[in-house]
């Protein structure tokens, strides 16, 4: 694990944003590079071999649309791909693309929505179309496998996961991404022990995705600011979910960096 600029397990608890440096080091702000490009892989799967959801594919479409709208504003260019209702092969193909497309200095965002569960040995799995827990190794993707793929991306990475047990991604980043020079940030829907719920108000979305979309559309902007940042939307998501009575606590993670802009406030 890197021993410089490491921030892990940033929890939004009791509507307060608490940053706990795991190791000493000066944090570096990123995201102000002129001409920075954004690459987005947006994955949503409603129907796995274990469950039928309603919101995951809507979530993936909505998040991609919002981030593509940042072209010419926060980002000089945006290149996005959606994997909707895809199987393991389709998701792996998307991960291979996002691993190769960005250049150093760019930002890669991977959005993930769908069904996730834990095996009896504690391993957390994302189950795409056709995925079952019985055959998870051949039909699903473990959280560790996803994180390993993202650790190889040449640019800074932001993982946004609206799945049950999402907080386990933070543990995997700490385990497998040691020595990575680029930043790795995450917005995670729940702790590793919590479920992530769906809502039908005002539209069919995951509750976490719904408040992220609100925040990124401008509701999370700080007074006097023109852009919504990673920490802005993370704090907003925690406060909104608590106000709505949702029993899930978002987890923020940042390795190497503190904050960076994601959207232009309207």
N, C-alpha and C positions, 0 to 999 in steps of 0.2 A: 504494500500500500504506500502511495506517495506520502511524504512527510512535509510537503509544502502546500499551503493554500488548500487545506482539506476541510470541507464543511459537510457533515453528514447528519442524518436524522434530524432534519429541521421540522419540528412538529407544530402544527397549528392546534394548540390546546387552549380551551376556555377563551376563544376569540383573541388570543394574544399570539403574536408571531415571535417565536423564540428561536434564535440561531445559536447552536452549540458547536463551536469549533472542536473537533475531535483532537486536533493537534495544532500547535501554535503555528502562525503564519499570517502574512499580510494578504488579505483578500484582494482580488483584481476584478475590476469591472470590465465586462465585455459587451459587445453588441454595438459599439459606436464606430465600427470600421466603415468608412465610406465605400459604397459599392458592394456591401455584403449581400450575398444571395441566400435565400431560404429554400431548403428542400424538404418536402413534406411527404411522408408515407402515412396514409390514414386507413386503418384497418378496422372494419366493423363486421361482426358475424352474429346474426340473430339466432340461427339454428345450428347447433352442434349435435353430436350424437347423444348428448345428455340432457339438453334443455332447449326450450324455445323462448327467446327473448323478443321484445318489441322495439327496443330503442337503439341497439348497437349500430345498425347500419345507418339510421337517421343521424346518430351522433357523428359517425365518420364523415358523412356527406357535409354536415353543417360545419364541422371543424375545418375541413379542407376548404370549403367556400370562404369562411372567415379569413383564414390565413392567406389564401390566394388573393384576397382583396387588399393585402398589405404590399402588393407589388407597386413600386414607384413611391412608396411612403417610407415605412420603416426599413424595407428591403429593396434593393435595386432590382432584383428579379426574384420570382417565386416559381419553382417547378414542383408540381405535386402529382402524386399517384394515389388512387384509392383501390383498396382490395375489399370488396363488399361480398359477403357470403362465401368467401374463398376457403379452400381446404389448406392443409399444411403446405403443400407444394406452392400454392399461390402466395401464402404469407412469406415463405422462405425466399421466393423470387423477389418479392418486394424488399425484404431485408438485404438481399444481395445488391439490389439497385441502390438503396440508400447508403450502403457501405462504400460504394464506388463513386457516386455522383458528386458529392460536395468536395470542394477544395478547402485546404486550411484557411481559416478566416471566415468561412461560411457557417451557417447554422443548419443542422439537420433535426427536424422534428418528427418523431414517430408517435402517432396517436393509436391507441389500442382499446377497443371496446368489444365486449363479448363475455362468454362464459369462462370462468376460471374456478378451479377447485384444487383441494389438497389431497394427495394420496396418503395412505396409511403411514408412510415413512416420512411425511411432512413436506415432501416435494410439491411445489405449486406448479400447476399446469394451466396453460391457455389452450382451450379446445376449439379449433376452427370447425368448419363444416365437416361432418363425418367423424369428428374427434370423440373418443370415448375414454373414460378413465381406465377401463379394462385393457385397452390397447393404446394407452397414452404415449408410450415410447415411439410408436409408429404413426399415430394419427394426431398427436398433439405436440405442443412446444412447451418445454419447461421454461419457467422464468429465467433460469440460469442460461439456457440456450439463447433466449432472446437477448439477454444482457451481453453475453459473449459476442454475439453478432454486432451489437452496437458499440462495444468497446473498440472494435476495429475501424470505426468510421474516422476519416481523416480530419473532420471538422469538429467543432463543438456540437454536443448532442443534447436535445431535450426530449425525454420520454414522458408522454402523458398517458396514463393508464386508468381507464374507468372500468375496472374489473374487481371482483371480490378478491380479498387477500392482497391487494395491490401493494401494500407496504413491504411485502417480501422482496419486491424489486430492489428496495434500498439495501437490504442485506446482501443481495446478490452483487450489486455494484461494488460494495465494500469488499466482497470476497474475491471477485474476478477481474476487477479493472485496475488493480494496483499498477503503478508505473505509467499510466496513461497521461500524456502531456496535455491533451485537449480537455476542455471542460465537459462535465457530464452532469446535467440537471434533470430533475424529475418532478412532476406534479402527479401525485398518486391519490386515488379516490378514497382510500381507507387504510387503516393499519393492517398488518398481516393477519390479524385475527377477526377482522370485520367483513361484513358483506357490503356490497355496493348496490344501491337500490335504483329502480327506475321511477319516473314520474310522468304523469300525463298532463301536467299543468305547467306552463301554458301550452306545451306541445309534448309529444312523446320523445323523451330523452332520458338518458341516465341523469340522476339528480346532480352528480358531480359535473358532468358535461354541461348541463343546463346553466349552472352558476358560473362555470368558466366562460361560456359563450356570452352571458350577461356582462361579466367583468371585462372580457376582452373587447366587447363592443363599446366600452367607455365607462361603465358604472364603477370600475375599479380604479379609475385614474385618480391620482392625488391632486389636491387643489393646486391650480397653477401649472400643472404638468400638461404636456401635449401627447404623451405616449403612455401606454399601459405596460408595465414591466412584469417580469417573472414573479417578483415578490409581491407586487401590487395584486395580481390576480390570485396568487396563492392565499394571501391574507383575506381577500374578499371571499374566496370560496369557503374558507373555514368559517367565517362570520355568517355567511348566508346559510350554509347547511345547518349550523346551530340554530339560527333564527327560525328555520323551517322545521325544526324538530327532528332532523335526520340523525339517525344513530350511526354515523360514520365520521371519522376524523381524518381529514386529508393529511398527507405526509408530503413535505417538500424535501428535496435533496439537492445539494450542490457540491460538486467536487471541484475545487480550484477557483470558483468564481462566486460572486455574491448576487449580482443582479444584471439584467439585460432587457431591452425593450422587445415587446412582441407585437404590439398593435398600435395603430394611431387612434387616439380618442376622437370620437365624432363630435 
